[in-house]
Amino acid sequence: MRALLLDTDGTLSLRVRPRPAIRDECLIRVTAAGICGTDLELFRGYADFSGVPGHEFVGVVEEASATDSAWIGRRVVGEITVGCGQCSACRAAGRGHCDVRTVLGIRSRDGAFAEYLSLPATNLHAVPDSMDDVTAVFVEPVAAACRVVEQVPIETGTRAAVVGAGRLGLLVAQVLRDRGADVTVVVRSEVSRSIANTLGLETVDVDSGPSLARRFDVAVDATGAPAGFAAASALVRPRGTLVVKSTIHGETPIAFSPLVVDEITVIGSRCGPFARAIELLGDDRVEVKPLVAGIHPLEQFAEAFDRAKRGLKVILTPGRPRPE
C-alpha cells in the first residue's frame, strides 16, 4: 500500500509499505483523512513519533475476524486510542489513559495517511449514509470539542472565550454555543474573523484581550501555540475555568501566581464522545465545510501540509472518497 512515512529527522515521504497485520483487528481502507495541529507538531518532535501519521479519518472495513465480520463493508470512523482494558489506568480513567496504550498516528501505531489502517472493532463507529466523507473526517475533532462540555458545566448564558480560530477552535466554539454558552472567539487575522463570522460566531481581535481580562467563566486555549495558555488564562474570571486543548511540542511558560490568586481551575482536555459528534454533525448543528481549505490526493502531500500550516482543515484522499 502507499503511505506517508514520517522519519525521526522530521521528513515526510510517500512510500510503499505492507498493509497492517490484522490479527484481531479490522482492516480499514481509508477514503479520507484530515491534517490537524497535532500532525504538524509531530514534525517538531511531539511524542517522539515516527511512522505513518494521521488520526482523523473515514474509511471502509474490508477485512475482520469472524467475531467482527459484521463490520465488513461498513463505512466507519474510529476512536484513536487502543488500551489494554486491564491496567489500573484503564480501570480508573478509561482506555484513553492506558499505561501501555497505542494511539493512531501518534503513539506506537501507524495512522491514517495511508491506503489502509487497522483498529479493533471496539474503536469503530458506523457513519450514517447521509453523511459525506468530508464531513465524516471531522467526527474525531468534533468529539474532542465535545469533551469540553463533558468536563465543564456549561449553562445557558455561560460566558465562554475560545482563543484560537483555527481547525479545532471553531469546532469548540460551535459546540459551546450549541450547549447555550455566549461564545466569543479571539482571532488573529481577518481571514479567521471572516470564517468565524460566517459560522455566526462573535469575534474579537487578539489585541483586545487586555480589555476583556477576567471577564469569562470559561476560556479555552485552542491555539496550538505556547503563548495561547497565557492569553486564555488572562481572560478567565476569578474562580473560573481554563481548558487546555493545545498539544505542543516543547515547554510552555506558565505564570502560576495569577492562577493561584484567582483560584483558577485548569483542565486538560483531549479525546471525546464519537456518538455525540456524529449526532451534532448529522443534525447540522456543527458546520464544517467552511473550515475546509483543500482536498488533495496522497501524492500531493507536500502541498497539502504547506496549506495546513496556514490554519484550516486540509484533507488527504488515500483512496477514492465518497461523493459529497
Phi, psi and omega in degrees: 000158173273142181206150172271128183244125176266120180273168182296339179271006176087010178267147182241133181216154178269123184223170173261127182231158173294150173297152177301142175289133186285307188051244181254026181244171178266138175268124187241127173277117185281127177259331178203145180214137183263147175266125180240177182299324179297322177300320179292325178291334178300327178297332182270359177109005181302131177066007180052039186272138166223145185136207179268114178280183177104128180220354175260114187207164165223145181196185182239131179287124181253329180219149178200164176292167179302323181296325185252019187297340179296341179282340185299130180090352182272143176275131190220160161241169185216139171295142196269344184259131177246115181248168182280335180078002185235337183288170182296325179292319176299316182292325184275322189229001180096167187295341177297342181242021180304141179296331183239029184296153164247152182228126185307117176069012182226321185216107171056028178206124178298146189251211197265355179275060184201166179289335180220151169217170176229145176211154173294151179300330180296342179271351190268149174226131179289142179262132179300147179300332182285349184261123180285168185295321181299315178294319183296329177303333183277357182302312182299310179292328176293323175299319177298322177294321179294337179300328180301315183281349168284327186270331187237128177296119178243123180240168175302124179093355175303129180274115184234136175244137174243117180264116184113112183251045178260207185307308185277320184303318181288335173286316178301316181300319180292321179294318177298317179296319179299328179281349177114001182287152168272108192255134172238129179257127179270119187244158179252340186222161177292330177297313179298318179299317182297316180293316178299318179295324176300326179276002179080022183261142175284141182228154168223151177287149181302331179289347178276357183310311182303326181286346180253011184302134174061035183255341193250144176291322182223136172231139182243125174271106177238030185280328188070021182227149182303327182285349185294325181299311181296319181297318180288318183295330179293340183273344188280133177291163173305136183062024173271190186232133175250123180252127182254112178255350185285136170246116190230136173284135179098193185257150178243122178292135181229129172269107186283330186304312179299326179294321180288311184298318181271003178052051181279135173271124180251126184235125169279143186220133186230245186282159184217194189280115182292320182299319178294320179297317178298321178297312182296318179291320180294329180268005181060029177273346169234122180266137182236336184301323177295346181271354184273117181269338180179159177232126187228144170292163186303323183291346176263033186298323182298313177296320181297314180291324177297320178292321181295331180296344181275356166119343181248180188280128172242136186244133174260145181239085177298327176235180182288121182286156173290134183302148177287000000 
